[in-house]
């Protein structure tokens, strides 16, 4: 971390939260905190991490990228 005001310090996290909001949060109504917690868990562990194609991996999912590397 280089300090206050450097936009590159947390660019990976900012990119993740943009994807999270665009793909999951915006356009939906949330009625309970439990609904949000379940949806976040399913998004992160069920879609974003294993199956979603990432530009940093050559537009491969993490699972496909790891299988090719192994």
Backbone as a chain_set.jsonl record, in Angstrom:
{"seq": "XXXXXXXXXXXXXXXXXXXXXXXXXXXXXXXXXXXXXXXXXXXXXXXXXXXXXXXXXXXXXXXXXXXXXX", "coords": {"N": [[0.842, -1.175, 0.0], [0.676, 2.067, -0.969], [-0.285, 4.412, 0.028], [-2.628, 7.037, 0.898], [-5.014, 7.957, -1.536], [-3.997, 6.678, -3.785], [-5.054, 5.06, -6.496], [-4.391, 2.571, -7.409], [-3.818, 0.874, -5.369], [-5.829, -0.819, -4.362], [-6.997, -2.035, -6.58], [-7.687, -4.605, -7.513], [-9.562, -5.496, -5.644], [-11.505, -3.51, -5.905], [-12.313, -4.026, -8.525], [-13.425, -6.588, -8.196], [-15.616, -5.985, -6.47], [-17.096, -4.326, -8.155], [-17.861, -6.162, -10.146], [-19.357, -7.92, -8.549], [-21.484, -6.259, -7.684], [-22.652, -5.531, -10.163], [-23.351, -8.014, -11.299], [-24.816, -9.347, -9.351], [-26.053, -7.755, -7.274], [-27.284, -5.233, -8.154], [-30.447, -4.351, -9.415], [-32.0, -6.184, -8.084], [-34.286, -7.004, -5.472], [-33.849, -7.092, -2.034], [-34.924, -8.812, 0.756], [-34.363, -9.868, 3.268], [-31.593, -10.031, 5.558], [-30.481, -12.54, 5.664], [-31.112, -13.597, 3.138], [-29.401, -12.089, 1.541], [-26.877, -12.864, 2.557], [-26.801, -15.6, 1.88], [-27.0, -15.441, -0.92], [-24.631, -14.014, -1.5], [-22.678, -15.838, -0.596], [-23.175, -18.021, -2.325], [-22.644, -16.8, -4.792], [-19.905, -16.06, -4.618], [-18.527, -18.477, -3.887], [-19.686, -20.376, -5.524], [-19.947, -19.438, -8.13], [-18.311, -17.104, -8.896], [-15.599, -17.67, -8.061], [-14.994, -20.483, -8.96], [-16.175, -20.855, -11.595], [-16.575, -18.535, -13.169], [-15.394, -16.727, -15.953], [-12.236, -15.214, -16.15], [-10.465, -12.294, -17.009], [-7.758, -12.025, -16.426], [-6.87, -14.588, -16.52], [-6.713, -15.334, -19.109], [-9.271, -15.425, -20.123], [-10.35, -17.769, -19.11], [-11.979, -20.035, -16.87], [-11.233, -20.248, -13.336], [-11.096, -22.963, -12.554], [-10.752, -24.345, -15.022], [-8.351, -23.158, -15.798], [-6.57, -24.033, -13.794], [-6.716, -26.802, -14.22], [-5.541, -27.026, -16.729], [-2.975, -26.169, -16.139], [-2.051, -28.131, -14.473]], "CA": [[0.0, 0.0, 0.0], [1.532, 3.242, -1.061], [-0.828, 5.536, 0.771], [-3.922, 7.634, 0.589], [-5.202, 8.577, -2.835], [-3.448, 5.899, -4.895], [-6.144, 4.209, -6.955], [-3.904, 1.236, -7.777], [-3.606, 0.076, -4.166], [-6.835, -1.854, -4.173], [-7.704, -2.18, -7.847], [-8.268, -5.948, -7.628], [-10.762, -5.537, -4.803], [-12.5, -2.642, -6.536], [-12.825, -4.757, -9.681], [-14.303, -7.646, -7.694], [-16.864, -5.416, -5.976], [-17.86, -3.875, -9.327], [-18.48, -7.359, -10.727], [-20.349, -8.392, -7.596], [-22.65, -5.388, -7.736], [-23.28, -5.586, -11.481], [-23.87, -9.341, -11.601], [-25.654, -9.913, -8.299], [-26.789, -6.843, -6.39], [-28.13, -4.256, -8.831], [-31.619, -4.881, -10.099], [-32.715, -7.158, -7.257], [-34.785, -6.547, -4.173], [-33.421, -7.961, -0.94], [-35.925, -8.694, 1.815], [-33.772, -10.173, 4.574], [-30.136, -10.137, 5.589], [-30.172, -13.934, 5.354], [-31.145, -13.748, 1.674], [-28.174, -11.483, 1.018], [-25.744, -13.7, 2.948], [-26.829, -16.822, 1.071], [-26.681, -15.071, -2.299], [-23.202, -13.687, -1.573], [-21.915, -17.075, -0.482], [-23.331, -18.787, -3.562], [-21.973, -16.083, -5.871], [-18.448, -16.12, -4.469], [-18.001, -19.84, -3.856], [-20.288, -21.234, -6.53], [-19.831, -18.904, -9.485], [-17.191, -16.196, -9.156], [-14.298, -18.324, -7.918], [-14.677, -21.64, -9.784], [-16.695, -20.956, -12.955], [-16.604, -17.287, -13.923], [-14.186, -16.513, -16.755], [-11.495, -14.038, -15.695], [-9.571, -11.754, -18.032], [-6.366, -12.253, -16.027], [-6.54, -15.991, -16.789], [-6.91, -15.584, -20.533], [-10.706, -15.702, -20.267], [-10.654, -19.132, -18.665], [-12.418, -20.092, -15.473], [-10.147, -20.721, -12.489], [-11.028, -24.427, -12.59], [-10.146, -24.721, -16.299], [-6.964, -22.703, -15.788], [-5.815, -24.94, -12.928], [-6.632, -28.123, -14.856], [-4.562, -26.933, -17.814], [-1.649, -25.993, -15.547], [-1.662, -29.344, -13.735]], "C": [[0.888, 1.24, 0.0], [0.945, 4.472, -0.387], [-2.142, 6.058, 0.232], [-3.938, 8.235, -0.813], [-4.63, 7.815, -4.017], [-4.491, 4.875, -5.327], [-5.678, 2.795, -7.287], [-3.703, 0.331, -6.562], [-4.586, -1.075, -4.054], [-7.632, -2.114, -5.444], [-8.329, -3.564, -8.011], [-9.56, -6.063, -6.827], [-11.862, -4.672, -5.404], [-13.122, -3.331, -7.747], [-13.783, -5.863, -9.256], [-15.642, -7.074, -7.246], [-17.724, -4.855, -7.107], [-18.57, -5.052, -9.969], [-19.596, -7.88, -9.838], [-21.628, -7.557, -7.685], [-23.384, -5.509, -9.072], [-23.964, -6.929, -11.731], [-24.846, -9.884, -10.57], [-26.576, -8.89, -7.64], [-27.765, -5.936, -7.132], [-29.296, -4.946, -9.52], [-32.391, -5.929, -9.32], [-33.195, -6.499, -5.978], [-34.385, -7.569, -3.124], [-34.363, -7.737, 0.234], [-35.358, -8.995, 3.196], [-32.263, -10.214, 4.44], [-29.701, -11.557, 5.236], [-30.171, -14.203, 3.859], [-29.863, -13.221, 1.047], [-26.966, -12.362, 1.334], [-25.677, -14.962, 2.1], [-26.437, -16.513, -0.372], [-25.2, -14.734, -2.46], [-22.343, -14.941, -1.504], [-21.98, -17.876, -1.777], [-22.619, -18.119, -4.736], [-20.459, -16.268, -5.8], [-17.932, -17.547, -4.598], [-18.567, -20.753, -4.937], [-20.102, -20.755, -7.949], [-18.546, -18.122, -9.697], [-15.846, -16.917, -9.104], [-14.096, -19.494, -8.878], [-15.073, -21.541, -11.252], [-16.612, -19.697, -13.796], [-15.291, -17.107, -14.675], [-13.547, -15.185, -16.366], [-10.517, -13.58, -16.777], [-8.108, -12.031, -17.7], [-5.918, -13.687, -16.291], [-6.737, -16.334, -18.256], [-8.341, -15.986, -20.847], [-11.051, -17.163, -20.052], [-11.187, -19.048, -17.235], [-11.24, -20.556, -14.629], [-9.992, -22.244, -12.502], [-10.348, -24.888, -13.873], [-8.668, -24.327, -16.344], [-6.085, -23.641, -14.955], [-5.673, -26.323, -13.556], [-5.606, -28.123, -15.976], [-3.136, -26.851, -17.275], [-1.141, -27.264, -14.874], [-1.103, -30.421, -14.632]], "O": [[1.739, 1.416, 0.872], [1.635, 5.482, -0.25], [-2.677, 5.567, -0.762], [-3.005, 8.926, -1.221], [-4.766, 8.265, -5.154], [-4.774, 3.928, -4.595], [-6.512, 1.9, -7.432], [-3.444, -0.862, -6.72], [-4.204, -2.187, -3.689], [-8.83, -2.387, -5.374], [-9.406, -3.68, -8.597], [-10.534, -6.66, -7.286], [-13.028, -5.066, -5.407], [-14.329, -3.229, -7.967], [-14.829, -6.056, -9.876], [-16.693, -7.611, -7.597], [-18.952, -4.903, -7.03], [-19.752, -4.958, -10.302], [-20.665, -8.241, -10.329], [-22.728, -8.106, -7.753], [-24.612, -5.581, -9.098], [-25.046, -6.971, -12.315], [-25.625, -10.786, -10.876], [-27.767, -9.152, -7.473], [-28.944, -5.875, -6.781], [-29.135, -6.002, -10.133], [-33.344, -6.506, -9.843], [-32.582, -5.558, -5.474], [-34.565, -8.772, -3.315], [-34.576, -6.601, 0.657], [-35.822, -8.436, 4.19], [-31.725, -10.406, 3.35], [-28.673, -11.753, 4.587], [-29.329, -14.951, 3.362], [-29.309, -13.833, 0.135], [-26.121, -12.581, 0.467], [-24.598, -15.348, 1.65], [-25.641, -17.233, -0.974], [-24.581, -15.126, -3.449], [-21.389, -15.088, -2.268], [-20.958, -18.353, -2.268], [-22.049, -18.806, -5.584], [-19.815, -16.593, -6.798], [-16.989, -17.795, -5.35], [-17.984, -21.796, -5.232], [-20.096, -21.56, -8.88], [-17.768, -18.449, -10.593], [-15.039, -16.779, -10.024], [-13.083, -19.504, -9.577], [-14.371, -22.095, -12.098], [-16.58, -19.781, -15.023], [-14.212, -17.305, -14.117], [-14.226, -14.163, -16.264], [-9.825, -14.398, -17.383], [-7.301, -12.248, -18.605], [-4.72, -13.973, -16.287], [-6.909, -17.502, -18.605], [-8.584, -16.798, -21.74], [-11.923, -17.72, -20.719], [-10.882, -18.112, -16.495], [-10.33, -21.199, -15.154], [-8.871, -22.752, -12.465], [-9.458, -25.736, -13.824], [-7.837, -25.07, -16.865], [-4.983, -23.997, -15.373], [-4.621, -26.951, -13.436], [-4.882, -29.102, -16.158], [-2.205, -27.392, -17.871], [0.066, -27.449, -14.723], [-0.735, -31.494, -14.153]]}, "num_chains": 1, "name": "protein.A"}
